């Protein structure tokens, strides 16, 4: 099974126009596969897969190998560096080659943390930053067929959108892969990156963070449950955020006394979240967590598909009035509620009504499972598979 990624054309366009690109995304989102597909149209591109110890060691010992191999005079050489965060010291050499217009760089990275702490040079002004998320609904084919939409939505809520997972037809193998991802990557590699010396507390934190995904975590309670300090717990959250495992959604209007100020965190993938939380990947959890899983899936889709420059926040007052997501861009502000229902009522728009009154906003959406849009007093009930209509307004 192959998937057509939406970033294929923009990435190819970058290279055709000599624009260097850094593609960031968590492990197994398909960064290397996508870049290699694009590079098939650029014969002669040089590849440096830093996940291979031999390649990494060679460049660690002598970073100027890049100058000698890729820095020849003439048309700029296309260079692909995979997992660039494994050797941040390369940045200075890459800056020289870019400034001299000797290369066009396309690089992948799965940790902003290691780059940020391992090198001060992120090639500012020289490289275009793009993000690759798990498969969007369009890339998975969830929007094409009416008959398959509900099964594919439930698949997304259980197994997430990592391409390698969804290519595997055997659900038992999918579960094993997701469990391994959590054990081998989240617990081991991130722990090493963050210099977290004690695995049991970090593993306990990881499970609680997954269970709390989509909420504003109570740091004091989780720190007590895990057995670490409040400061250490905050560091754990920063590690997951910098490693692209968590998305941080800040509070809207956090400077106001009437609203909550704590951010919310969302695991980047539903399947990974369910595995990290210790939940079974079976349809049996859907009736128990359908509201939480549906909200999570919709927000991840909006994070992956919203236009650059848009700001995503959530809104909740101390009285309990709430809007799940607010998308802001320039002077446009779109509040969004998310509910599993197929039969929306006026009461489902109470949060939107409160937001409109207090924030002097207009309109809003209730994303749910209606078959077609329905207009209510305080907004529109929109089918989940038409979320692109919201983004088209911005």
LUMDO-976257 format. One record per residue (C-alpha): residue number from 1; residue in one letter; z, y, x. Coordinates in pm, whole numbers. Layout:
N
num:NUM&residuo:A&Z:Z&Y:Y&X:X
...
END
This chain:
394
num:1&residuo:X&Z:0&Y:0&X:0
num:2&residuo:X&Z:-99&Y:337&X:142
num:3&residuo:X&Z:11&Y:682&X:31
num:4&residuo:X&Z:-183&Y:1005&X:59
num:5&residuo:X&Z:56&Y:1267&X:193
num:6&residuo:X&Z:22&Y:1624&X:72
num:7&residuo:X&Z:73&Y:1757&X:425
num:8&residuo:X&Z:-233&Y:1577&X:564
num:9&residuo:X&Z:-479&Y:1859&X:495
num:10&residuo:X&Z:-249&Y:2147&X:603
num:11&residuo:X&Z:-161&Y:1968&X:928
num:12&residuo:X&Z:-527&Y:1901&X:1007
num:13&residuo:X&Z:-605&Y:2264&X:929
num:14&residuo:X&Z:-334&Y:2375&X:1174
num:15&residuo:X&Z:-493&Y:2172&X:1454
num:16&residuo:X&Z:-847&Y:2284&X:1374
num:17&residuo:X&Z:-736&Y:2646&X:1410
num:18&residuo:X&Z:-535&Y:2584&X:1725
num:19&residuo:X&Z:-196&Y:2629&X:1558
num:20&residuo:X&Z:83&Y:2421&X:1710
num:21&residuo:X&Z:317&Y:2246&X:1466
num:22&residuo:X&Z:662&Y:2088&X:1469
num:23&residuo:X&Z:702&Y:1837&X:1188
num:24&residuo:X&Z:1068&Y:1776&X:1104
num:25&residuo:X&Z:1198&Y:1501&X:879
num:26&residuo:X&Z:1450&Y:1217&X:868
num:27&residuo:X&Z:1366&Y:880&X:1016
num:28&residuo:X&Z:1122&Y:661&X:821
num:29&residuo:X&Z:972&Y:945&X:616
num:30&residuo:X&Z:635&Y:871&X:781
num:31&residuo:X&Z:602&Y:1154&X:1037
num:32&residuo:X&Z:437&Y:946&X:1309
num:33&residuo:X&Z:203&Y:773&X:1063
num:34&residuo:X&Z:94&Y:1105&X:917
num:35&residuo:X&Z:35&Y:1270&X:1255
num:36&residuo:X&Z:-160&Y:973&X:1390
num:37&residuo:X&Z:-379&Y:974&X:1080
num:38&residuo:X&Z:-456&Y:1342&X:1136
num:39&residuo:X&Z:-515&Y:1288&X:1509
num:40&residuo:X&Z:-785&Y:1028&X:1435
num:41&residuo:X&Z:-1015&Y:1327&X:1386
num:42&residuo:X&Z:-920&Y:1467&X:1729
num:43&residuo:X&Z:-1037&Y:1214&X:1990
num:44&residuo:X&Z:-880&Y:1253&X:2329
num:45&residuo:X&Z:-542&Y:1370&X:2205
num:46&residuo:X&Z:-259&Y:1277&X:2443
num:47&residuo:X&Z:41&Y:1099&X:2292
num:48&residuo:X&Z:395&Y:1085&X:2431
num:49&residuo:X&Z:618&Y:864&X:2211
num:50&residuo:X&Z:965&Y:952&X:2339
num:51&residuo:X&Z:1126&Y:668&X:2148
num:52&residuo:X&Z:985&Y:442&X:2422
num:53&residuo:X&Z:1235&Y:440&X:2712
num:54&residuo:X&Z:962&Y:427&X:2976
num:55&residuo:X&Z:789&Y:738&X:2843
num:56&residuo:X&Z:1114&Y:923&X:2789
num:57&residuo:X&Z:1245&Y:842&X:3137
num:58&residuo:X&Z:922&Y:951&X:3305
num:59&residuo:X&Z:934&Y:1292&X:3138
num:60&residuo:X&Z:1308&Y:1332&X:3190
num:61&residuo:X&Z:1267&Y:1276&X:3563
num:62&residuo:X&Z:971&Y:1508&X:3596
num:63&residuo:X&Z:893&Y:1731&X:3292
num:64&residuo:X&Z:603&Y:1890&X:3478
num:65&residuo:X&Z:409&Y:1568&X:3433
num:66&residuo:X&Z:291&Y:1740&X:3116
num:67&residuo:X&Z:142&Y:2025&X:3318
num:68&residuo:X&Z:-50&Y:1788&X:3543
num:69&residuo:X&Z:-172&Y:1560&X:3264
num:70&residuo:X&Z:-230&Y:1802&X:2978
num:71&residuo:X&Z:-260&Y:2141&X:3141
num:72&residuo:X&Z:-615&Y:2124&X:3270
num:73&residuo:X&Z:-835&Y:2431&X:3242
num:74&residuo:X&Z:-1085&Y:2443&X:2960
num:75&residuo:X&Z:-1046&Y:2397&X:2585
num:76&residuo:X&Z:-680&Y:2346&X:2485
num:77&residuo:X&Z:-571&Y:1982&X:2497
num:78&residuo:X&Z:-418&Y:1840&X:2178
num:79&residuo:X&Z:-78&Y:1688&X:2264
num:80&residuo:X&Z:140&Y:1479&X:2034
num:81&residuo:X&Z:509&Y:1439&X:2126
num:82&residuo:X&Z:691&Y:1197&X:1899
num:83&residuo:X&Z:1069&Y:1242&X:1848
num:84&residuo:X&Z:1075&Y:1554&X:2060
num:85&residuo:X&Z:1451&Y:1599&X:2016
num:86&residuo:X&Z:1502&Y:1309&X:2259
num:87&residuo:X&Z:1406&Y:1539&X:2549
num:88&residuo:X&Z:1490&Y:1904&X:2470
num:89&residuo:X&Z:1430&Y:1997&X:2836
num:90&residuo:X&Z:1056&Y:1973&X:2768
num:91&residuo:X&Z:1066&Y:2298&X:2571
num:92&residuo:X&Z:1034&Y:2527&X:2872
num:93&residuo:X&Z:732&Y:2334&X:3002
num:94&residuo:X&Z:575&Y:2335&X:2656
num:95&residuo:X&Z:630&Y:2710&X:2628
num:96&residuo:X&Z:443&Y:2762&X:2953
num:97&residuo:X&Z:151&Y:2545&X:2840
num:98&residuo:X&Z:136&Y:2717&X:2501
num:99&residuo:X&Z:153&Y:3065&X:2650
num:100&residuo:X&Z:-129&Y:2972&X:2889
num:101&residuo:X&Z:-325&Y:2833&X:2591
num:102&residuo:X&Z:-372&Y:2503&X:2769
num:103&residuo:X&Z:-248&Y:2284&X:2480
num:104&residuo:X&Z:-223&Y:2267&X:2105
num:105&residuo:X&Z:102&Y:2089&X:2031
num:106&residuo:X&Z:190&Y:1869&X:1736
num:107&residuo:X&Z:540&Y:1726&X:1759
num:108&residuo:X&Z:774&Y:1532&X:1536
num:109&residuo:X&Z:1152&Y:1550&X:1525
num:110&residuo:X&Z:1426&Y:1385&X:1323
num:111&residuo:X&Z:1721&Y:1594&X:1438
num:112&residuo:X&Z:1748&Y:1969&X:1449
num:113&residuo:X&Z:2097&Y:1922&X:1592
num:114&residuo:X&Z:1990&Y:1766&X:1918
num:115&residuo:X&Z:1725&Y:2030&X:1974
num:116&residuo:X&Z:1964&Y:2311&X:1888
num:117&residuo:X&Z:2242&Y:2188&X:2116
num:118&residuo:X&Z:2023&Y:2045&X:2392
num:119&residuo:X&Z:1794&Y:2342&X:2447
num:120&residuo:X&Z:1799&Y:2711&X:2366
num:121&residuo:X&Z:1422&Y:2734&X:2345
num:122&residuo:X&Z:1277&Y:2635&X:2006
num:123&residuo:X&Z:939&Y:2789&X:2096
num:124&residuo:X&Z:990&Y:3087&X:1862
num:125&residuo:X&Z:668&Y:3254&X:1756
num:126&residuo:X&Z:462&Y:2980&X:1918
num:127&residuo:X&Z:496&Y:2688&X:1679
num:128&residuo:X&Z:467&Y:2643&X:1304
num:129&residuo:X&Z:755&Y:2454&X:1143
num:130&residuo:X&Z:683&Y:2204&X:863
num:131&residuo:X&Z:908&Y:1953&X:687
num:132&residuo:X&Z:818&Y:1602&X:572
num:133&residuo:X&Z:1032&Y:1462&X:293
num:134&residuo:X&Z:1029&Y:1116&X:135
num:135&residuo:X&Z:729&Y:1059&X:-91
num:136&residuo:X&Z:696&Y:1319&X:-364
num:137&residuo:X&Z:630&Y:1205&X:-719
num:138&residuo:X&Z:262&Y:1290&X:-680
num:139&residuo:X&Z:233&Y:1099&X:-351
num:140&residuo:X&Z:397&Y:793&X:-510
num:141&residuo:X&Z:158&Y:806&X:-807
num:142&residuo:X&Z:432&Y:878&X:-1059
num:143&residuo:X&Z:233&Y:1153&X:-1227
num:144&residuo:X&Z:-99&Y:971&X:-1269
num:145&residuo:X&Z:-29&Y:697&X:-1523
num:146&residuo:X&Z:167&Y:748&X:-1845
num:147&residuo:X&Z:244&Y:376&X:-1872
num:148&residuo:X&Z:400&Y:356&X:-1525
num:149&residuo:X&Z:606&Y:675&X:-1533
num:150&residuo:X&Z:933&Y:536&X:-1663
num:151&residuo:X&Z:938&Y:227&X:-1436
num:152&residuo:X&Z:845&Y:441&X:-1135
num:153&residuo:X&Z:1115&Y:695&X:-1222
num:154&residuo:X&Z:1374&Y:417&X:-1236
num:155&residuo:X&Z:1240&Y:281&X:-907
num:156&residuo:X&Z:1286&Y:624&X:-750
num:157&residuo:X&Z:1642&Y:652&X:-882
num:158&residuo:X&Z:1732&Y:313&X:-733
num:159&residuo:X&Z:1527&Y:279&X:-413
num:160&residuo:X&Z:1431&Y:634&X:-324
num:161&residuo:X&Z:1102&Y:738&X:-166
num:162&residuo:X&Z:1081&Y:615&X:193
num:163&residuo:X&Z:723&Y:485&X:239
num:164&residuo:X&Z:823&Y:169&X:426
num:165&residuo:X&Z:1069&Y:73&X:154
num:166&residuo:X&Z:821&Y:123&X:-128
num:167&residuo:X&Z:550&Y:-76&X:48
num:168&residuo:X&Z:777&Y:-381&X:27
num:169&residuo:X&Z:730&Y:-558&X:-310
num:170&residuo:X&Z:1037&Y:-782&X:-274
num:171&residuo:X&Z:1337&Y:-590&X:-409
num:172&residuo:X&Z:1579&Y:-806&X:-209
num:173&residuo:X&Z:1403&Y:-704&X:112
num:174&residuo:X&Z:1414&Y:-341&X:1
num:175&residuo:X&Z:1791&Y:-365&X:-38
num:176&residuo:X&Z:1828&Y:-523&X:306
num:177&residuo:X&Z:1615&Y:-250&X:465
num:178&residuo:X&Z:1819&Y:26&X:304
num:179&residuo:X&Z:2145&Y:-136&X:407
num:180&residuo:X&Z:2016&Y:-168&X:763
num:181&residuo:X&Z:1902&Y:194&X:761
num:182&residuo:X&Z:2254&Y:302&X:674
num:183&residuo:X&Z:2424&Y:74&X:925
num:184&residuo:X&Z:2190&Y:116&X:1221
num:185&residuo:X&Z:2083&Y:477&X:1182
num:186&residuo:X&Z:2343&Y:672&X:990
num:187&residuo:X&Z:2650&Y:506&X:1136
num:188&residuo:X&Z:2532&Y:440&X:1492
num:189&residuo:X&Z:2265&Y:686&X:1599
num:190&residuo:X&Z:2411&Y:991&X:1427
num:191&residuo:X&Z:2755&Y:896&X:1549
num:192&residuo:X&Z:2628&Y:889&X:1908
num:193&residuo:X&Z:2441&Y:1215&X:1864
num:194&residuo:X&Z:2749&Y:1388&X:1733
num:195&residuo:X&Z:2981&Y:1237&X:1994
num:196&residuo:X&Z:3187&Y:1089&X:1712
num:197&residuo:X&Z:3406&Y:847&X:1901
num:198&residuo:X&Z:3581&Y:674&X:1614
num:199&residuo:X&Z:3341&Y:479&X:1395
num:200&residuo:X&Z:3578&Y:366&X:1114
num:201&residuo:X&Z:3664&Y:721&X:996
num:202&residuo:X&Z:3300&Y:826&X:1017
num:203&residuo:X&Z:3189&Y:519&X:822
num:204&residuo:X&Z:3451&Y:592&X:556
num:205&residuo:X&Z:3338&Y:953&X:544
num:206&residuo:X&Z:2975&Y:847&X:506
num:207&residuo:X&Z:3053&Y:641&X:196
num:208&residuo:X&Z:3255&Y:921&X:36
num:209&residuo:X&Z:2989&Y:1180&X:122
num:210&residuo:X&Z:2728&Y:960&X:-49
num:211&residuo:X&Z:2945&Y:916&X:-358
num:212&residuo:X&Z:3003&Y:1294&X:-366
num:213&residuo:X&Z:2634&Y:1371&X:-317
num:214&residuo:X&Z:2530&Y:1637&X:-567
num:215&residuo:X&Z:2882&Y:1779&X:-592
num:216&residuo:X&Z:3086&Y:2042&X:-413
num:217&residuo:X&Z:3303&Y:1816&X:-195
num:218&residuo:X&Z:3679&Y:1862&X:-190
num:219&residuo:X&Z:3726&Y:1879&X:187
num:220&residuo:X&Z:4104&Y:1850&X:174
num:221&residuo:X&Z:4099&Y:1537&X:-41
num:222&residuo:X&Z:3821&Y:1366&X:155
num:223&residuo:X&Z:3985&Y:1453&X:488
num:224&residuo:X&Z:4307&Y:1293&X:365
num:225&residuo:X&Z:4126&Y:984&X:238
num:226&residuo:X&Z:3930&Y:944&X:562
num:227&residuo:X&Z:4223&Y:1026&X:789
num:228&residuo:X&Z:4071&Y:1313&X:985
num:229&residuo:X&Z:4138&Y:1685&X:1007
num:230&residuo:X&Z:3968&Y:1940&X:783
num:231&residuo:X&Z:3784&Y:2071&X:1090
num:232&residuo:X&Z:3655&Y:1725&X:1182
num:233&residuo:X&Z:3535&Y:1667&X:828
num:234&residuo:X&Z:3345&Y:1996&X:830
num:235&residuo:X&Z:3185&Y:1884&X:1157
num:236&residuo:X&Z:3079&Y:1554&X:996
num:237&residuo:X&Z:2902&Y:1744&X:717
num:238&residuo:X&Z:2730&Y:1969&X:971
num:239&residuo:X&Z:2614&Y:1663&X:1165
num:240&residuo:X&Z:2450&Y:1511&X:857
num:241&residuo:X&Z:2292&Y:1842&X:763
num:242&residuo:X&Z:2156&Y:1905&X:1114
num:243&residuo:X&Z:2029&Y:1546&X:1127
num:244&residuo:X&Z:1831&Y:1616&X:808
num:245&residuo:X&Z:2028&Y:1357&X:607
num:246&residuo:X&Z:2187&Y:1614&X:376
num:247&residuo:X&Z:2039&Y:1913&X:197
num:248&residuo:X&Z:2283&Y:2201&X:154
num:249&residuo:X&Z:2254&Y:2396&X:-172
num:250&residuo:X&Z:2463&Y:2716&X:-162
num:251&residuo:X&Z:2628&Y:2874&X:-463
num:252&residuo:X&Z:2443&Y:3151&X:-646
num:253&residuo:X&Z:2632&Y:3480&X:-647
num:254&residuo:X&Z:2900&Y:3337&X:-417
num:255&residuo:X&Z:3027&Y:3688&X:-342
num:256&residuo:X&Z:3137&Y:3732&X:-704
num:257&residuo:X&Z:3491&Y:3652&X:-809
num:258&residuo:X&Z:3377&Y:3479&X:-1128
num:259&residuo:X&Z:3166&Y:3210&X:-958
num:260&residuo:X&Z:3242&Y:2917&X:-733
num:261&residuo:X&Z:3157&Y:2957&X:-366
num:262&residuo:X&Z:3143&Y:2607&X:-221
num:263&residuo:X&Z:2799&Y:2459&X:-141
num:264&residuo:X&Z:2673&Y:2132&X:-279
num:265&residuo:X&Z:2519&Y:1860&X:-68
num:266&residuo:X&Z:2242&Y:1614&X:-160
num:267&residuo:X&Z:2143&Y:1306&X:40
num:268&residuo:X&Z:1777&Y:1337&X:133
num:269&residuo:X&Z:1681&Y:1006&X:-34
num:270&residuo:X&Z:1815&Y:823&X:-337
num:271&residuo:X&Z:1783&Y:475&X:-188
num:272&residuo:X&Z:1969&Y:576&X:127
num:273&residuo:X&Z:2234&Y:751&X:-81
num:274&residuo:X&Z:2290&Y:443&X:-295
num:275&residuo:X&Z:2314&Y:219&X:11
num:276&residuo:X&Z:2552&Y:454&X:193
num:277&residuo:X&Z:2770&Y:474&X:-121
num:278&residuo:X&Z:2791&Y:96&X:-140
num:279&residuo:X&Z:2613&Y:83&X:-476
num:280&residuo:X&Z:2390&Y:-208&X:-566
num:281&residuo:X&Z:2019&Y:-138&X:-587
num:282&residuo:X&Z:1980&Y:-301&X:-926
num:283&residuo:X&Z:1893&Y:-176&X:-1275
num:284&residuo:X&Z:2252&Y:-248&X:-1372
num:285&residuo:X&Z:2372&Y:78&X:-1217
num:286&residuo:X&Z:2129&Y:290&X:-1420
num:287&residuo:X&Z:2331&Y:297&X:-1745
num:288&residuo:X&Z:2643&Y:385&X:-1545
num:289&residuo:X&Z:2496&Y:663&X:-1330
num:290&residuo:X&Z:2175&Y:760&X:-1507
num:291&residuo:X&Z:2271&Y:1128&X:-1542
num:292&residuo:X&Z:2376&Y:1163&X:-1179
num:293&residuo:X&Z:2079&Y:969&X:-1042
num:294&residuo:X&Z:1828&Y:1158&X:-1258
num:295&residuo:X&Z:1966&Y:1498&X:-1160
num:296&residuo:X&Z:1962&Y:1396&X:-794
num:297&residuo:X&Z:1603&Y:1272&X:-815
num:298&residuo:X&Z:1478&Y:1591&X:-984
num:299&residuo:X&Z:1651&Y:1821&X:-735
num:300&residuo:X&Z:1513&Y:1626&X:-438
num:301&residuo:X&Z:1164&Y:1658&X:-586
num:302&residuo:X&Z:1203&Y:2034&X:-625
num:303&residuo:X&Z:1336&Y:2066&X:-269
num:304&residuo:X&Z:1032&Y:1878&X:-140
num:305&residuo:X&Z:771&Y:2069&X:-339
num:306&residuo:X&Z:899&Y:2426&X:-372
num:307&residuo:X&Z:691&Y:2691&X:-196
num:308&residuo:X&Z:797&Y:2837&X:139
num:309&residuo:X&Z:1015&Y:3142&X:100
num:310&residuo:X&Z:1188&Y:3023&X:-215
num:311&residuo:X&Z:1567&Y:3001&X:-221
num:312&residuo:X&Z:1750&Y:2719&X:-401
num:313&residuo:X&Z:2106&Y:2766&X:-525
num:314&residuo:X&Z:2330&Y:2637&X:-802
num:315&residuo:X&Z:2548&Y:2841&X:-1040
num:316&residuo:X&Z:2891&Y:2756&X:-1171
num:317&residuo:X&Z:3163&Y:2985&X:-1302
num:318&residuo:X&Z:3534&Y:2929&X:-1281
num:319&residuo:X&Z:3528&Y:2878&X:-1659
num:320&residuo:X&Z:3301&Y:2575&X:-1610
num:321&residuo:X&Z:2968&Y:2728&X:-1716
num:322&residuo:X&Z:2698&Y:2578&X:-1500
num:323&residuo:X&Z:2330&Y:2572&X:-1411
num:324&residuo:X&Z:2218&Y:2285&X:-1189
num:325&residuo:X&Z:1961&Y:2481&X:-988
num:326&residuo:X&Z:1836&Y:2836&X:-955
num:327&residuo:X&Z:1503&Y:2895&X:-781
num:328&residuo:X&Z:1451&Y:3246&X:-649
num:329&residuo:X&Z:1143&Y:3396&X:-490
num:330&residuo:X&Z:1090&Y:3766&X:-446
num:331&residuo:X&Z:1184&Y:3918&X:-784
num:332&residuo:X&Z:1146&Y:3595&X:-983
num:333&residuo:X&Z:1451&Y:3388&X:-1079
num:334&residuo:X&Z:1425&Y:3054&X:-1262
num:335&residuo:X&Z:1743&Y:2875&X:-1379
num:336&residuo:X&Z:1716&Y:2500&X:-1437
num:337&residuo:X&Z:1935&Y:2247&X:-1616
num:338&residuo:X&Z:1873&Y:1872&X:-1576
num:339&residuo:X&Z:1970&Y:1612&X:-1834
num:340&residuo:X&Z:1872&Y:1249&X:-1896
num:341&residuo:X&Z:1822&Y:1306&X:-2269
num:342&residuo:X&Z:1505&Y:1239&X:-2469
num:343&residuo:X&Z:1632&Y:1442&X:-2766
num:344&residuo:X&Z:1747&Y:1783&X:-2641
num:345&residuo:X&Z:1957&Y:2011&X:-2861
num:346&residuo:X&Z:2047&Y:2379&X:-2855
num:347&residuo:X&Z:2384&Y:2289&X:-2703
num:348&residuo:X&Z:2205&Y:2148&X:-2396
num:349&residuo:X&Z:2104&Y:2507&X:-2317
num:350&residuo:X&Z:2460&Y:2648&X:-2311
num:351&residuo:X&Z:2461&Y:2680&X:-1933
num:352&residuo:X&Z:2125&Y:2856&X:-1934
num:353&residuo:X&Z:2244&Y:3090&X:-2210
num:354&residuo:X&Z:2556&Y:3182&X:-2009
num:355&residuo:X&Z:2348&Y:3242&X:-1696
num:356&residuo:X&Z:2102&Y:3461&X:-1884
num:357&residuo:X&Z:2385&Y:3672&X:-2024
num:358&residuo:X&Z:2589&Y:3712&X:-1707
num:359&residuo:X&Z:2304&Y:3743&X:-1459
num:360&residuo:X&Z:2069&Y:3938&X:-1687
num:361&residuo:X&Z:1800&Y:3672&X:-1646
num:362&residuo:X&Z:1527&Y:3562&X:-1881
num:363&residuo:X&Z:1401&Y:3217&X:-1965
num:364&residuo:X&Z:1486&Y:2888&X:-1802
num:365&residuo:X&Z:1414&Y:2519&X:-1821
num:366&residuo:X&Z:1587&Y:2201&X:-1927
num:367&residuo:X&Z:1421&Y:1919&X:-1732
num:368&residuo:X&Z:1463&Y:1599&X:-1928
num:369&residuo:X&Z:1267&Y:1301&X:-2067
num:370&residuo:X&Z:1089&Y:1462&X:-2362
num:371&residuo:X&Z:725&Y:1348&X:-2391
num:372&residuo:X&Z:595&Y:1706&X:-2407
num:373&residuo:X&Z:741&Y:2059&X:-2377
num:374&residuo:X&Z:965&Y:2191&X:-2655
num:375&residuo:X&Z:1064&Y:2556&X:-2697
num:376&residuo:X&Z:1426&Y:2645&X:-2774
num:377&residuo:X&Z:1605&Y:2977&X:-2807
num:378&residuo:X&Z:1724&Y:2991&X:-2447
num:379&residuo:X&Z:1447&Y:2808&X:-2267
num:380&residuo:X&Z:1195&Y:2526&X:-2262
num:381&residuo:X&Z:1273&Y:2155&X:-2257
num:382&residuo:X&Z:1024&Y:2026&X:-2000
num:383&residuo:X&Z:921&Y:1666&X:-1924
num:384&residuo:X&Z:1039&Y:1564&X:-1578
num:385&residuo:X&Z:683&Y:1485&X:-1471
num:386&residuo:X&Z:579&Y:1846&X:-1531
num:387&residuo:X&Z:814&Y:2013&X:-1283
num:388&residuo:X&Z:508&Y:2152&X:-1101
num:389&residuo:X&Z:467&Y:2389&X:-1396
num:390&residuo:X&Z:792&Y:2559&X:-1294
num:391&residuo:X&Z:682&Y:2602&X:-933
num:392&residuo:X&Z:349&Y:2745&X:-1046
num:393&residuo:X&Z:537&Y:3043&X:-1193
num:394&residuo:X&Z:682&Y:3152&X:-860
END
